[in-house]
Amino acid sequence: MEFEITRGIPLPRGKGKPRKYDIPLDTMEVGDHIHIGMAKTQIAQEVKIIRNFVLRYRHKNPTKKFTVRQMDDGVGIWRI
């Protein structure tokens, strides 16, 4: 079997998994808060998803700090 090597072919952009939440973290100022309301039965699972979203954002923007907390009626995100 023979293979041909070509140059200059751009890598196709990966689509990846679509985001469940599109939280506007880049527009938040220090002291701002976002509340995401949800049913009590969903909070434990969704707080993990939201926390991972914030951690991925922080990886690209290391100077911005956030905290994610589980609340009685949803999940809260604070810019600190």
Secondary structure, DSSP 8 states (H G I E B T S, - for coil): -------------------S----GGG--TT-EEEEE--HHHHHHHHHHHHHHHHHHHHH-TT--EEEEEETTEEEEEE-
